[in-house]
């Protein structure tokens, strides 16, 4: 190795927001989560038909919605990377994909558990469930492509294509209960949700739960982004020491 | 490069504290939920009775609630734990590699 190669060490990578922002976010998240748990278990009424099992809604719906939202984040960040060629956008896309895969997995598992209790089956080939499974495969495909496919910008470009397919699937999953006749209950949150579909106190608890999980999502995304940048830094240092 | 080890470990401790609080509230909440099933509206009493006859009463649903709770929080905290461990490894690796590079630079500088 020559002196020219080692004279300039890689600049410190931008790790995202500073520590106090992250700590503040984590504290806000924990506080809101505590409020959520109070509302879910002590304040919201028990459903007359489903009983206690209805309280699964407050966990299942937020993770499912954020799983859908995450693929949109992956798609938008991928397009931003293609346009600007900035590595930071690609890091955001990869981080959101990993968290989205986790959230979609949780949505499928918790949904299966709820389905077994209410429908008597773990799984049924219902349009909404099937499209959610397709979304999970898109996430897994994206992560496998990034792990085993071409490195660098070419890998990011291929990943962007997969992310955009996923972003098309997301609205289909959301509107599936309205587009097709499904076993899955109709929408209870969002622009096309039926008004009065659930008790107002249940709706409040659900909205607070969604806000708490959204904060948790943002915190996790920031942490994963920081890790991704550290990984990039290690790759750069290995390249210099080779 | 200045990695904020102290801040991160504080963050990890806070995350652990949040987990404990969440679990305690969850356990209390599940107990409250079980108690609240005894006060369900009268129109669901027959249905509840039917569920109990079928062997899937409120207690079975409570198990489901616990299961979903554990899966959701276990998934999230497991992921954050793996991520923070990987971040520590990355920091150690970066420090070691920077040390190697600095050492080589000094050796080559002394050679001149």
Boltz contact constraints between the chains, C-beta under 6 A:
constraints:
  - contact:
      token1: [A, 1]
      token2: [B, 104]
      max_distance: 6.0
  - contact:
      token1: [A, 3]
      token2: [B, 108]
      max_distance: 6.0
  - contact:
      token1: [A, 6]
      token2: [B, 101]
      max_distance: 6.0
  - contact:
      token1: [A, 6]
      token2: [B, 104]
      max_distance: 6.0
  - contact:
      token1: [A, 6]
      token2: [B, 105]
      max_distance: 6.0
  - contact:
      token1: [A, 9]
      token2: [B, 101]
      max_distance: 6.0
  - contact:
      token1: [A, 12]
      token2: [B, 1]
      max_distance: 6.0
  - contact:
      token1: [A, 19]
      token2: [B, 4]
      max_distance: 6.0
  - contact:
      token1: [A, 19]
      token2: [B, 7]
      max_distance: 6.0
  - contact:
      token1: [A, 23]
      token2: [B, 11]
      max_distance: 6.0
  - contact:
      token1: [A, 26]
      token2: [B, 11]
      max_distance: 6.0
  - contact:
      token1: [A, 26]
      token2: [B, 14]
      max_distance: 6.0
  - contact:
      token1: [A, 30]
      token2: [B, 18]
      max_distance: 6.0
  - contact:
      token1: [A, 37]
      token2: [B, 25]
      max_distance: 6.0
  - contact:
      token1: [A, 37]
      token2: [B, 29]
      max_distance: 6.0
  - contact:
      token1: [A, 41]
      token2: [B, 29]
      max_distance: 6.0
  - contact:
      token1: [A, 41]
      token2: [B, 32]
      max_distance: 6.0
  - contact:
      token1: [A, 41]
      token2: [B, 33]
      max_distance: 6.0
  - contact:
      token1: [A, 42]
      token2: [B, 32]
      max_distance: 6.0
  - contact:
      token1: [A, 46]
      token2: [B, 36]
      max_distance: 6.0
  - contact:
      token1: [A, 46]
      token2: [B, 40]
      max_distance: 6.0
  - contact:
      token1: [A, 48]
      token2: [B, 41]
      max_distance: 6.0
  - contact:
      token1: [A, 48]
      token2: [B, 44]
      max_distance: 6.0
  - contact:
      token1: [A, 51]
      token2: [B, 58]
      max_distance: 6.0
  - contact:
      token1: [A, 51]
      token2: [B, 61]
      max_distance: 6.0
  - contact:
      token1: [A, 52]
      token2: [B, 33]
      max_distance: 6.0
  - contact:
      token1: [A, 52]
      token2: [B, 37]
      max_distance: 6.0
  - contact:
      token1: [A, 52]
      token2: [B, 58]
      max_distance: 6.0
  - contact:
      token1: [A, 52]
      token2: [B, 61]
      max_distance: 6.0
  - contact:
      token1: [A, 52]
      token2: [B, 62]
      max_distance: 6.0
  - contact:
      token1: [A, 52]
      token2: [B, 65]
      max_distance: 6.0
  - contact:
      token1: [A, 53]
      token2: [B, 61]
      max_distance: 6.0
  - contact:
      token1: [A, 53]
      token2: [B, 64]
      max_distance: 6.0
  - contact:
      token1: [A, 55]
      token2: [B, 65]
      max_distance: 6.0
  - contact:
      token1: [A, 56]
      token2: [B, 68]
      max_distance: 6.0
  - contact:
      token1: [A, 59]
      token2: [B, 68]
      max_distance: 6.0
  - contact:
      token1: [A, 59]
      token2: [B, 72]
      max_distance: 6.0
  - contact:
      token1: [A, 102]
      token2: [B, 79]
      max_distance: 6.0
  - contact:
      token1: [A, 106]
      token2: [B, 72]
      max_distance: 6.0
  - contact:
      token1: [A, 106]
      token2: [B, 75]
      max_distance: 6.0
  - contact:
      token1: [A, 109]
      token2: [B, 71]
      max_distance: 6.0
  - contact:
      token1: [A, 110]
      token2: [B, 68]
      max_distance: 6.0
  - contact:
      token1: [A, 110]
      token2: [B, 71]
      max_distance: 6.0
  - contact:
      token1: [A, 113]
      token2: [B, 64]
      max_distance: 6.0
  - contact:
      token1: [A, 113]
      token2: [B, 67]
      max_distance: 6.0
  - contact:
      token1: [A, 113]
      token2: [B, 68]
      max_distance: 6.0
  - contact:
      token1: [A, 117]
      token2: [B, 64]
      max_distance: 6.0
  - contact:
      token1: [A, 223]
      token2: [B, 83]
      max_distance: 6.0
  - contact:
      token1: [A, 227]
      token2: [B, 83]
      max_distance: 6.0
  - contact:
      token1: [A, 227]
      token2: [B, 86]
      max_distance: 6.0
  - contact:
      token1: [A, 227]
      token2: [B, 87]
      max_distance: 6.0
  - contact:
      token1: [A, 230]
      token2: [B, 90]
      max_distance: 6.0
  - contact:
      token1: [A, 233]
      token2: [B, 94]
      max_distance: 6.0
  - contact:
      token1: [A, 234]
      token2: [B, 90]
      max_distance: 6.0
  - contact:
      token1: [A, 234]
      token2: [B, 93]
      max_distance: 6.0
  - contact:
      token1: [A, 234]
      token2: [B, 94]
      max_distance: 6.0
  - contact:
      token1: [A, 237]
      token2: [B, 97]
      max_distance: 6.0
  - contact:
      token1: [A, 241]
      token2: [B, 97]
      max_distance: 6.0
  - contact:
      token1: [A, 241]
      token2: [B, 100]
      max_distance: 6.0
